[in-house]
């Protein structure tokens, strides 16, 4: 009889122990998990921001390179001098024709007819070159400017948080007025040209054009190169 009572009590204690083991997490365990999650989040968020900024910087550089390559190709195929203009003050750049630029008394480009009266400008330009413009009844292949007419004078801007910080060209390294621009010629050549894009974290990309080939390249600058150009952030 005693052995039966002891056996019953043992089973009862075992059941109680099993019940306690399955009761869940303690407050300390939950606090530890939350702390680990916060620690992981605090380490991940800055990395994600840096990654996103890096993508915007790279995308902005590639966008400028694409427009320059398009200008070079159009110049060669259409036998016309194309230009890519940059307005640092308004952080804009766009495609145009050299013949549409308006120069001031000092030779500085102060205007571009592709931004004001593109249709009239192309009409006058086509008549002076004896090139027919296409209309609704004619094929687009009958105009020299049909391929680029949809992008001439259309401004673009770098991605958010990215800025055009400096331009170095054969005309001027620091223009205080007017537009800076690069000319692409029908023989495939261009001008030596460098444009620098900066991010808020201090990273700098250079988009450069080689005069003899008209080819465009992209490069990220190291600290020594940024310091030489005066683009190194003091906080770095």
RAWO-V48803 format. One line per field, one symbol per residue. ss: DSSP state (@ for helix, = for strand, . for the rest). burial: + if it has 16 or more other ideal C-beta (glycine too) atoms within 10 Angstrom, else -. Layout:
BEGIN
ss = ???
burial = ???
END
This chain:
BEGIN
ss = .@@@@@@@@@@@@@@@@@@@@.....@@@@@@@@@@@@@@@@@@@@@@@@@@@@@@@@@@@@@@@@@@@@@@@@@@@@...======....======@@@===.....====@@@..@@@@@@@@@@@...........@@@.........=...=.....========..........=====........=======....======......=====..@@@@@@@.......
burial = ----------------------------------------------------+--+++-++-+++-++-+++++++-+-+-+++++++---++++++--++-------+--++++--+--++--++------++--------+++--++-+++---+++--++++++++-+---+--++++++++---+++-+++++++---+++++++----+-+----+----+--+-++----
END
